[in-house]
């Protein structure tokens, strides 16, 4: 976040605005901010040296924001998930409650919640248009509040919903869940944000209502595949934003506020100095978009992903490369390769931010100078993570949960053959999947566990389409557990 944004947040909080209202103004699809960051600014534990904005600056910001979003959120400063906003969507007619205005291009109604193709299609359609609400507990056609007949919405795990969005839609929409009651009857509300990098495309189909490769759009009263006119408007808006961003960057470069790199020579030039990247490394470096990393105030760094080394051995003590972009694949692959990492704690933290439950953890724990108790306490202090996934990590650290699982059928036979010393080389997808499942059943006393890592790595490399990623990750997790159990320097 910029200092200007921190100043605005500090001033808005001082005026008595609620944390979630303030958070709504600054959280964007292309730059996600934890709600805990707003609390840190309020408590002056983050950027405490940044002064609050003036009243005029706040008024100007709010007026500009309201003008840009008036068509979507006419109530202005209120969050679309506020109870007042939700209740304003309904009206009482005689003895029954109805959806005010019925289904529109920003409101869709359903009777009960269930993960289905129609719900995913509705989410994609709203995100591709202006965003809006999906209301549950509403009788179809009459738009009357009947209430939901079960508690599936109330007990919905947000991580489970997010895993379905990640599996079926790209880019992933942002959805907020609010259970409520209208006229004493249970309703559910999903608020879908307008996606700034639309169009959202369906990754894989589900029945007849969700087609692979389709782009859905919310029209008045219906969600259907997008028409050419709306798709053209989305593409033109993206082009306009790209041109504006390019112009802004060029202006910053021209003024010396940002550095430039010469890809022919490797020279990086900035206002305060220059340095050179070895030409041999230029082809392997990936430059990561602004906002993908957490910025640490007062500690500027060149954020690169790749095999980056200083130009000479003499410089290696003065140059430090920071790697924060930790993916589930990186967590698993580094373990399978036996790599030591620069920030092992970051690899443990990363596992609490992804819906994948099974990833190696002890490989990184043993690279830390922390006890398990201290690590558990550290994990419980994390904000913005998935609580259920974080708790699963804690349970694995405490030894109350394990990746161990025995299967019947082909995996059972392959496990028996493997333990008997027979070489297993998966020839196709079916054997690859069965072998990964078989490895989940390896016992803690399996003697040649170190030899299993290359086999799991080979499975991961064979799974080019990611069809069996979950079972391979769990196999890696099981190998990691066994290697931990067999270490002689285990600490508690």
PAZA-773301 format. One record per residue (C-alpha): residue in one letter; x, y, z; residue number from 1. Coordinates in nm, 4 decimals, padded with zeros to 6 digits. Example, Ala and Ser with C-alpha at 12.3 -4.5 7.8 and 13.67 -1.06 7.14 Angstrom:
<atoms>
  residuo      east     north        up  num
        A   01.2300  -00.4500   00.7800    1
        S   01.3670  -00.1060   00.7140    2
</atoms>
This chain:
<atoms>
  residuo      east     north        up  num
        X   00.0000   00.0000   00.0000    1
        X   00.1165   00.3512  -00.0719    2
        X   00.1659   00.6099   00.2032    3
        X  -00.1196   00.8119   00.0536    4
        X  -00.3562   00.5157   00.0937    5
        X  -00.2392   00.4552   00.4512    6
        X  -00.3038   00.8241   00.5282    7
        X  -00.6559   00.8023   00.3844    8
        X  -00.7300   00.4854   00.5835    9
        X  -00.6035   00.6423   00.9058   10
        X  -00.8218   00.9486   00.8527   11
        X  -01.1319   00.7435   00.7603   12
        X  -01.0922   00.5303   01.0737   13
        X  -01.0532   00.8440   01.2844   14
        X  -01.3888   00.9640   01.1489   15
        X  -01.5536   00.6530   01.2935   16
        X  -01.5866   00.4410   00.9790   17
        X  -01.5942   00.0655   01.0418   18
        X  -01.2950  -00.1489   00.9494   19
        X  -01.4842  -00.3498   00.6858   20
        X  -01.6170  -00.0325   00.5222   21
        X  -01.2660   00.1091   00.4935   22
        X  -01.1312  -00.2256   00.3722   23
        X  -01.3893  -00.2298   00.0919   24
        X  -01.2512   00.0930  -00.0584   25
        X  -00.8920  -00.0326  -00.0887   26
        X  -00.9188  -00.4074  -00.1497   27
        X  -00.8963  -00.4848  -00.5213   28
        X  -00.8822  -00.8025  -00.7286   29
        X  -00.5387  -00.7103  -00.8607   30
        X  -00.4111  -00.6041  -00.5155   31
        X  -00.5646  -00.8059  -00.2320   32
        X  -00.5292  -00.6615   00.1180   33
        X  -00.5968  -00.8520   00.4374   34
        X  -00.8583  -00.6974   00.6663   35
        X  -00.5944  -00.7362   00.9357   36
        X  -00.3914  -00.4653   00.7629   37
        X  -00.6714  -00.2151   00.8380   38
        X  -00.6583  -00.3172   01.2050   39
        X  -00.2784  -00.2715   01.2078   40
        X  -00.3127   00.0798   01.0667   41
        X  -00.5800   00.1572   01.3269   42
        X  -00.3536   00.0290   01.6069   43
        X  -00.0474   00.2080   01.4585   44
        X   00.1430  -00.1200   01.4345   45
        X   00.1828  -00.0652   01.0596   46
        X   00.3287   00.2496   00.8981   47
        X   00.2838   00.4456   01.2206   48
        X   00.5000   00.7297   01.0857   49
        X   00.2509   00.8056   00.8059   50
        X   00.0217   01.0951   00.9060   51
        X  -00.3536   01.0891   00.8503   52
        X  -00.4876   01.2551   00.5362   53
        X  -00.6674   01.5881   00.5618   54
        X  -01.0457   01.6197   00.5578   55
        X  -01.0294   01.7650   00.2073   56
        X  -00.8202   01.4722   00.0819   57
        X  -01.0652   01.2207   00.2275   58
        X  -01.3639   01.4066   00.0831   59
        X  -01.1982   01.4215  -00.2585   60
        X  -01.1164   01.0492  -00.2498   61
        X  -01.4714   00.9493  -00.1478   62
        X  -01.6291   01.1721  -00.4121   63
        X  -01.4049   01.0280  -00.6815   64
        X  -01.4736   00.6706  -00.5685   65
        X  -01.8512   00.7262  -00.5526   66
        X  -01.8513   00.8723  -00.9045   67
        X  -01.6632   00.5705  -01.0419   68
        X  -01.8813   00.3114  -00.8664   69
        X  -02.2220   00.4814  -00.8458   70
        X  -02.3804   00.2428  -01.0967   71
        X  -02.2813  -00.0599  -00.8888   72
        X  -02.3093   00.0583  -00.5274   73
        X  -02.5463   00.3567  -00.5129   74
        X  -02.5345   00.3615  -00.1304   75
        X  -02.1791   00.4983  -00.1478   76
        X  -01.9699   00.4451   00.1640   77
        X  -02.1440   00.1259   00.2766   78
        X  -01.9934  -00.2106   00.1975   79
        X  -02.2154  -00.4308  -00.0238   80
        X  -02.1978  -00.6960   00.2489   81
        X  -02.3323  -00.4634   00.5207   82
        X  -02.6608  -00.5827   00.6678   83
        X  -02.8228  -00.2461   00.5872   84
        X  -02.7368  -00.2853   00.2182   85
        X  -02.8614  -00.6433   00.2125   86
        X  -03.1895  -00.5568   00.3859   87
        X  -03.2419  -00.2735   00.1376   88
        X  -03.2652  -00.5403  -00.1351   89
        X  -03.5972  -00.6560   00.0173   90
        X  -03.9375  -00.5011   00.0820   91
        X  -04.2479  -00.6150   00.2671   92
        X  -04.5727  -00.6408   00.0697   93
        X  -04.8656  -00.7049   00.3011   94
        X  -04.7604  -01.0145   00.4994   95
        X  -04.4739  -01.1436   00.2812   96
        X  -04.1245  -01.0258   00.1978   97
        X  -04.0128  -00.9871  -00.1634   98
        X  -03.6907  -00.9070  -00.3459   99
        X  -03.7143  -00.5381  -00.4284  100
        X  -03.7072  -00.5000  -00.8064  101
        X  -03.6801  -00.8768  -00.8640  102
        X  -03.3916  -01.0275  -01.0575  103
        X  -03.1779  -00.7697  -01.2374  104
        X  -02.8325  -00.7553  -01.3923  105
        X  -02.6857  -00.7267  -01.0398  106
        X  -02.9213  -00.9605  -00.8471  107
        X  -02.9850  -01.3326  -00.9020  108
        X  -03.2107  -01.5486  -00.6836  109
        X  -03.1984  -01.9162  -00.5834  110
        X  -03.3973  -02.1230  -00.3337  111
        X  -03.1237  -02.3337  -00.1690  112
        X  -02.7452  -02.3326  -00.1777  113
        X  -02.5472  -02.6218  -00.3217  114
        X  -02.2215  -02.6293  -00.5157  115
        X  -02.3523  -02.6600  -00.8687  116
        X  -02.2876  -02.5537  -01.2257  117
        X  -02.5644  -02.2924  -01.2017  118
        X  -02.4072  -02.1257  -00.8968  119
        X  -02.0611  -02.1165  -01.0563  120
        X  -02.2141  -01.9799  -01.3769  121
        X  -02.3986  -01.7095  -01.1798  122
        X  -02.0770  -01.6065  -01.0023  123
        X  -01.8858  -01.5867  -01.3311  124
        X  -02.1649  -01.3877  -01.4979  125
        X  -02.1826  -01.1250  -01.2219  126
        X  -01.8043  -01.0901  -01.2009  127
        X  -01.7847  -01.0364  -01.5780  128
        X  -02.0480  -00.7609  -01.5614  129
        X  -02.0777  -00.5186  -01.2685  130
        X  -02.0655  -00.7584  -00.9769  131
        X  -02.3686  -00.8056  -00.7538  132
        X  -02.5551  -01.0377  -00.5167  133
        X  -02.6806  -01.3964  -00.5364  134
        X  -02.9691  -01.4365  -00.2906  135
        X  -03.0652  -01.7771  -00.1491  136
        X  -03.3956  -01.8652   00.0176  137
        X  -03.6002  -01.6985  -00.2593  138
        X  -03.8883  -01.8757  -00.4361  139
        X  -03.8225  -01.8797  -00.8083  140
        X  -04.0509  -01.6683  -01.0264  141
        X  -04.2423  -01.4828  -00.7537  142
        X  -03.9229  -01.3542  -00.5846  143
        X  -04.0799  -01.4254  -00.2457  144
        X  -03.8655  -01.4939   00.0632  145
        X  -03.9413  -01.8572   00.1550  146
        X  -03.6208  -01.9213   00.3492  147
        X  -03.3639  -02.1956   00.2958  148
        X  -03.4713  -02.5465   00.3894  149
        X  -03.1287  -02.6609   00.5145  150
        X  -02.8125  -02.5253   00.6785  151
        X  -02.5696  -02.5847   00.3884  152
        X  -02.5137  -02.2124   00.3407  153
        X  -02.4656  -02.1374   00.7112  154
        X  -02.2113  -02.4184   00.7523  155
        X  -02.0326  -02.3510   00.4228  156
        X  -01.6530  -02.3465   00.4608  157
        X  -01.5252  -02.0458   00.2579  158
        X  -01.2126  -02.2469   00.1724  159
        X  -01.4309  -02.5130   00.0080  160
        X  -01.6126  -02.2516  -00.2014  161
        X  -01.2804  -02.0976  -00.3010  162
        X  -01.1418  -02.4385  -00.4041  163
        X  -01.4364  -02.4825  -00.6433  164
        X  -01.3820  -02.1348  -00.7874  165
        X  -01.0112  -02.2087  -00.8383  166
        X  -01.0929  -02.5403  -01.0072  167
        X  -01.3566  -02.4124  -01.2494  168
        X  -01.2958  -02.0413  -01.3179  169
        X  -00.9995  -01.8313  -01.4303  170
        X  -00.9211  -01.5679  -01.3194  171
        X  -01.0749  -01.6452  -00.9819  172
        X  -01.3646  -01.4182  -00.8722  173
        X  -01.3780  -01.2740  -00.5207  174
        X  -01.6899  -01.3791  -00.3317  175
        X  -01.8097  -01.2835   00.0186  176
        X  -02.0670  -01.4871   00.2144  177
        X  -02.3301  -01.3384   00.4491  178
        X  -02.5999  -01.5462   00.6283  179
        X  -02.8992  -01.3415   00.7471  180
        X  -03.2723  -01.3521   00.8222  181
        X  -03.5527  -01.1617   00.6531  182
        X  -03.8930  -01.1766   00.8172  183
        X  -03.7652  -01.4510   01.0467  184
        X  -03.6675  -01.6734   00.7522  185
        X  -03.3123  -01.7835   00.6755  186
        X  -03.1532  -01.6354   00.3653  187
        X  -02.7998  -01.6474   00.2302  188
        X  -02.6154  -01.3824   00.0330  189
        X  -02.3094  -01.4222  -00.1863  190
        X  -02.1628  -01.0918  -00.2957  191
        X  -01.9542  -01.1178  -00.6133  192
        X  -01.7055  -00.8415  -00.6940  193
        X  -01.6667  -00.7075  -01.0457  194
        X  -01.3409  -00.8569  -01.1725  195
        X  -01.0882  -00.6025  -01.2938  196
        X  -00.9222  -00.8556  -01.5252  197
        X  -01.2345  -00.9928  -01.6913  198
        X  -01.3361  -01.1935  -01.8815  199
        X  -01.3567  -01.4894  -01.6455  200
        X  -01.3448  -01.8125  -01.8450  201
        X  -01.4688  -02.1603  -01.7471  202
        X  -01.1735  -02.4005  -01.7108  203
        X  -01.3749  -02.7229  -01.7222  204
        X  -01.7356  -02.8170  -01.7729  205
        X  -01.9977  -02.9452  -01.5287  206
        X  -02.3127  -03.0980  -01.6732  207
        X  -02.5055  -02.8948  -01.9295  208
        X  -02.4974  -02.5659  -01.7363  209
        X  -02.1231  -02.4981  -01.7307  210
        X  -01.9327  -02.5361  -02.0566  211
        X  -01.5533  -02.5541  -02.0781  212
        X  -01.4123  -02.2400  -02.2427  213
        X  -01.7386  -02.0466  -02.2076  214
        X  -01.7641  -01.6829  -02.0913  215
        X  -02.0828  -01.6050  -01.8990  216
        X  -02.2355  -01.2611  -01.8463  217
        X  -02.5160  -01.1382  -01.6223  218
        X  -02.7952  -00.9754  -01.8216  219
        X  -03.1221  -00.8436  -01.6731  220
        X  -03.3005  -01.1469  -01.5329  221
        X  -03.0650  -01.4110  -01.6752  222
        X  -02.7076  -01.5359  -01.6903  223
        X  -02.6035  -01.6603  -02.0327  224
        X  -02.3028  -01.6824  -02.2598  225
        X  -02.1719  -01.3394  -02.3412  226
        X  -02.2771  -01.1575  -02.6575  227
        X  -02.0191  -01.0030  -02.8947  228
        X  -02.1016  -00.6460  -02.7892  229
        X  -02.0379  -00.7033  -02.4174  230
        X  -01.7229  -00.9072  -02.4872  231
        X  -01.5916  -00.6297  -02.7108  232
        X  -01.6572  -00.3758  -02.4318  233
        X  -01.4620  -00.5878  -02.1799  234
        X  -01.1664  -00.6182  -02.4190  235
        X  -01.1691  -00.2447  -02.4946  236
        X  -01.1756  -00.1648  -02.1209  237
        X  -00.8756  -00.3912  -02.0644  238
        X  -00.6882  -00.2257  -02.3488  239
        X  -00.7676   00.1202  -02.2094  240
        X  -00.6379   00.0215  -01.8633  241
        X  -00.3237  -00.1265  -02.0162  242
        X  -00.2541   00.1928  -02.2124  243
        X  -00.3154   00.4072  -01.9028  244
        X  -00.0847   00.1889  -01.6930  245
        X   00.1832   00.1968  -01.9609  246
        X   00.1614   00.5782  -01.9769  247
        X   00.1852   00.6026  -01.5984  248
        X   00.4919   00.3790  -01.5915  249
        X   00.6608   00.5719  -01.8714  250
        X   00.6003   00.8967  -01.6847  251
        X   00.7589   00.7480  -01.3710  252
        X   01.0562   00.6243  -01.5717  253
        X   01.0954   00.9638  -01.7386  254
        X   01.0910   01.1387  -01.4008  255
        X   01.3417   00.8913  -01.2538  256
        X   01.0937   00.7447  -01.0063  257
        X   01.1407   00.3943  -01.1515  258
        X   01.4427   00.2112  -01.2840  259
        X   01.4901   00.0827  -01.6394  260
        X   01.6696  -00.2296  -01.7603  261
        X   01.8569  -00.2693  -02.0875  262
        X   01.7913  -00.6288  -02.1965  263
        X   02.0878  -00.6172  -02.4351  264
        X   02.3473  -00.5195  -02.1747  265
        X   02.1809  -00.6160  -01.8444  266
        X   02.2325  -00.2640  -01.7047  267
        X   01.9681  -00.1439  -01.4579  268
        X   01.9574   00.2360  -01.4243  269
        X   01.7778   00.4289  -01.1527  270
        X   01.7775   00.7733  -00.9986  271
        X   02.0099   00.6757  -00.7129  272
        X   02.2486   00.4432  -00.8944  273
        X   02.3099   00.1606  -01.1409  274
        X   02.4005  -00.2085  -01.1322  275
        X   02.4514  -00.4831  -01.3899  276
        X   02.2854  -00.8260  -01.4221  277
        X   02.5067  -01.0854  -01.5898  278
        X   02.3991  -01.1328  -01.9533  279
        X   02.3945  -01.5113  -01.9074  280
        X   02.1160  -01.4731  -01.6498  281
        X   01.8854  -01.2407  -01.8404  282
        X   01.7009  -01.5172  -02.0228  283
        X   01.6138  -01.7019  -01.6982  284
        X   01.4873  -01.4055  -01.4956  285
        X   01.1142  -01.3482  -01.4521  286
        X   01.0039  -00.9977  -01.3607  287
        X   00.7061  -01.0107  -01.1297  288
        X   00.4099  -00.7699  -01.1468  289
        X   00.3916  -00.5001  -00.8797  290
        X   00.1644  -00.6071  -00.5954  291
        X   00.2519  -00.9783  -00.6075  292
        X   00.4893  -00.9407  -00.3146  293
        X   00.4487  -00.8038   00.0340  294
        X   00.6450  -00.4794   00.0510  295
        X   00.8435  -00.4163   00.3699  296
        X   00.8614  -00.0468   00.4513  297
        X   01.2175   00.0764   00.4742  298
        X   01.3650  -00.2338   00.3071  299
        X   01.3628  -00.1847  -00.0720  300
        X   01.4604  -00.4915  -00.2741  301
        X   01.4850  -00.6103  -00.6327  302
        X   01.2243  -00.8851  -00.6482  303
        X   01.3250  -01.1449  -00.9051  304
        X   01.2381  -01.5105  -00.9612  305
        X   01.5064  -01.7192  -01.1297  306
        X   01.8619  -01.8498  -01.0862  307
        X   02.0013  -01.5109  -00.9907  308
        X   02.3626  -01.4743  -00.8758  309
        X   02.5865  -01.1672  -00.8312  310
        X   02.8206  -01.0833  -01.1201  311
        X   03.1263  -01.1793  -00.9145  312
        X   03.2091  -01.3851  -00.6079  313
        X   03.3260  -01.0700  -00.4278  314
        X   02.9732  -00.9251  -00.4484  315
        X   02.7907  -01.2239  -00.3027  316
        X   02.8054  -01.1029   00.0568  317
        X   02.6422  -00.7710  -00.0326  318
        X   02.3603  -00.8886  -00.2608  319
        X   02.0525  -01.0684  -00.1274  320
        X   01.7720  -01.2102  -00.3382  321
        X   01.4299  -01.2352  -00.1762  322
        X   01.1894  -01.5104  -00.2869  323
        X   00.8389  -01.4650  -00.1484  324
        X   00.6309  -01.6000  -00.4373  325
        X   00.5953  -01.9508  -00.2918  326
        X   00.3557  -02.1796  -00.4764  327
        X   00.2347  -02.5268  -00.3696  328
        X   00.4462  -02.6726  -00.6516  329
        X   00.7558  -02.4977  -00.5113  330
        X   00.6847  -02.6344  -00.1618  331
        X   00.6622  -02.9924  -00.2934  332
        X   00.9398  -02.9745  -00.5522  333
        X   01.1990  -02.8247  -00.3145  334
        X   01.1355  -03.1108  -00.0732  335
        X   01.1593  -03.3772  -00.3439  336
        X   01.4870  -03.2253  -00.4675  337
        X   01.6179  -03.1952  -00.1109  338
        X   01.6791  -02.8227  -00.1507  339
        X   01.7584  -02.5976   00.1411  340
        X   01.5672  -02.2702   00.1144  341
        X   01.6530  -01.9168   00.2159  342
        X   01.3358  -01.8600   00.4196  343
        X   01.2010  -02.1938   00.5498  344
        X   00.9424  -02.0206   00.7706  345
        X   00.7888  -01.8600   00.4606  346
        X   00.7407  -02.2082   00.3123  347
        X   00.5529  -02.3161   00.6251  348
        X   00.3425  -01.9986   00.6216  349
        X   00.2609  -02.0460   00.2538  350
        X   00.0844  -02.3756   00.3326  351
        X  -00.1828  -02.1889   00.5316  352
        X  -00.2794  -01.9744   00.2313  353
        X  -00.3655  -02.2479  -00.0184  354
        X  -00.6661  -02.4846  -00.0197  355
        X  -00.4321  -02.7824  -00.0668  356
        X  -00.4135  -02.9745   00.2594  357
        X  -00.1205  -03.2093   00.1975  358
        X   00.2241  -03.0621   00.1386  359
        X   00.5639  -03.1448   00.2941  360
        X   00.6238  -02.9525   00.6135  361
        X   00.8975  -03.1234   00.8203  362
        X   01.1601  -03.0612   00.5500  363
        X   01.1230  -02.6903   00.6282  364
        X   01.0666  -02.7238   01.0036  365
        X   01.4073  -02.8908   01.0407  366
        X   01.5685  -02.5911   00.8684  367
        X   01.4285  -02.3590   01.1385  368
        X   01.5683  -02.2769   01.4798  369
        X   01.2197  -02.2890   01.6367  370
        X   01.0498  -02.5475   01.8553  371
        X   00.7208  -02.6945   01.7387  372
        X   00.5411  -02.5059   02.0187  373
        X   00.6853  -02.1738   01.9026  374
        X   00.6010  -02.2550   01.5411  375
        X   00.2411  -02.3413   01.6288  376
        X   00.2076  -02.0131   01.8187  377
        X   00.3511  -01.8281   01.5199  378
        X   00.0985  -01.9923   01.2835  379
        X  -00.1934  -01.9032   01.5073  380
        X  -00.0941  -01.5354   01.4899  381
        X  -00.1211  -01.5289   01.1104  382
        X  -00.3947  -01.3106   00.9649  383
        X  -00.5634  -01.3485   00.6273  384
        X  -00.4992  -01.7234   00.6051  385
        X  -00.7497  -02.0092   00.5725  386
        X  -00.8257  -02.1139   00.9346  387
        X  -00.9213  -02.4726   00.8471  388
        X  -00.6046  -02.5258   00.6420  389
        X  -00.3876  -02.3585   00.9077  390
        X  -00.5417  -02.5830   01.1746  391
        X  -00.4637  -02.8872   00.9596  392
        X  -00.0976  -02.7768   00.9454  393
        X  -00.0986  -02.7396   01.3247  394
        X  -00.2513  -03.0859   01.3670  395
        X   00.0219  -03.2353   01.1498  396
        X   00.2856  -03.0588   01.3598  397
        X   00.1226  -03.1968   01.6757  398
        X   00.1084  -03.5467   01.5254  399
        X  -00.2711  -03.5718   01.5489  400
        X  -00.3165  -03.5862   01.1710  401
        X  -00.1195  -03.7800   00.9105  402
        X  -00.1085  -03.8306   00.5348  403
        X  -00.1023  -04.2077   00.5988  404
        X  -00.3903  -04.3952   00.4336  405
        X  -00.4316  -04.7525   00.3089  406
        X  -00.6314  -04.8217  -00.0052  407
        X  -00.7755  -05.1392  -00.1521  408
        X  -00.7569  -05.2715  -00.5083  409
        X  -00.4689  -05.1797  -00.7361  410
        X  -00.2960  -04.9356  -00.4947  411
        X  -00.2876  -05.2105  -00.2277  412
        X  -00.1244  -05.4570  -00.4673  413
        X   00.1294  -05.1976  -00.5886  414
        X   00.2173  -05.1129  -00.2279  415
        X   00.2801  -05.4792  -00.1482  416
        X   00.4987  -05.5197  -00.4586  417
        X   00.6887  -05.2020  -00.3795  418
        X   00.7568  -05.3063  -00.0184  419
        X   00.8764  -05.6434  -00.1491  420
        X   01.1414  -05.4637  -00.3544  421
        X   00.9817  -05.4856  -00.6984  422
        X   01.0539  -05.1780  -00.9141  423
        X   00.7440  -04.9746  -01.0003  424
        X   00.7492  -04.7641  -01.3161  425
        X   00.4039  -04.6163  -01.3990  426
        X   00.3332  -04.6578  -01.7703  427
        X   00.0143  -04.4518  -01.7980  428
        X  -00.2149  -04.2173  -01.6066  429
        X  -00.3999  -04.5013  -01.4326  430
        X  -00.0780  -04.6570  -01.2994  431
        X   00.0583  -04.3151  -01.2041  432
        X  -00.2516  -04.2422  -00.9966  433
        X  -00.2551  -04.5897  -00.8354  434
        X   00.1141  -04.5673  -00.7434  435
        X   00.0677  -04.2266  -00.5804  436
        X  -00.2250  -04.3642  -00.3789  437
        X  -00.0143  -04.6678  -00.2844  438
        X   00.2613  -04.4478  -00.1383  439
        X   00.0127  -04.2983   00.1080  440
        X   00.0195  -04.6331   00.2871  441
        X   00.3962  -04.6531   00.3480  442
        X   00.4679  -04.7322   00.7167  443
        X   00.6826  -04.5153   00.9436  444
        X   00.9565  -04.7815   00.9547  445
        X   00.9985  -04.8120   00.5768  446
        X   01.3767  -04.8415   00.5528  447
        X   01.4512  -04.7051   00.2064  448
        X   01.2347  -04.3942   00.2337  449
        X   01.5086  -04.1643   00.0980  450
        X   01.4940  -04.3596  -00.2297  451
        X   01.1232  -04.2819  -00.2658  452
        X   01.1714  -03.9084  -00.3150  453
        X   01.3068  -03.9402  -00.6730  454
        X   01.0154  -04.1694  -00.7583  455
        X   00.7606  -03.9135  -00.6366  456
        X   00.9468  -03.6416  -00.8261  457
        X   00.9258  -03.8539  -01.1407  458
        X   00.5488  -03.8923  -01.0862  459
        X   00.5168  -03.5145  -01.0471  460
        X   00.7078  -03.4563  -01.3697  461
        X   00.4981  -03.7155  -01.5574  462
        X   00.1751  -03.5489  -01.4445  463
        X   00.2068  -03.2703  -01.7014  464
        X  -00.1663  -03.1875  -01.7026  465
        X  -00.2002  -03.1861  -01.3237  466
        X  -00.4694  -03.4563  -01.3194  467
        X  -00.3149  -03.6424  -01.0252  468
        X  -00.1555  -03.3487  -00.8433  469
        X  -00.3515  -03.4003  -00.5187  470
        X  -00.2515  -03.7638  -00.4667  471
        X   00.1116  -03.6940  -00.5677  472
        X   00.1318  -03.4053  -00.3213  473
        X  -00.0059  -03.6295  -00.0478  474
        X   00.2496  -03.8969  -00.1375  475
        X   00.5270  -03.6361  -00.0988  476
        X   00.3739  -03.5323   00.2318  477
        X   00.3773  -03.8947   00.3522  478
        X   00.7433  -03.9383   00.2554  479
        X   00.8225  -03.6160   00.4425  480
        X   00.6467  -03.7517   00.7547  481
        X   00.8369  -04.0816   00.7473  482
        X   01.1731  -03.9084   00.7025  483
        X   01.0866  -03.6894   01.0013  484
        X   00.9942  -03.9912   01.2159  485
        X   01.3237  -04.1596   01.1311  486
        X   01.5452  -03.8616   01.2149  487
        X   01.7539  -03.8934   01.5267  488
        X   01.7606  -03.5199   01.5994  489
        X   01.3805  -03.4753   01.6204  490
        X   01.2754  -03.2004   01.8581  491
        X   00.9369  -03.1304   02.0149  492
</atoms>
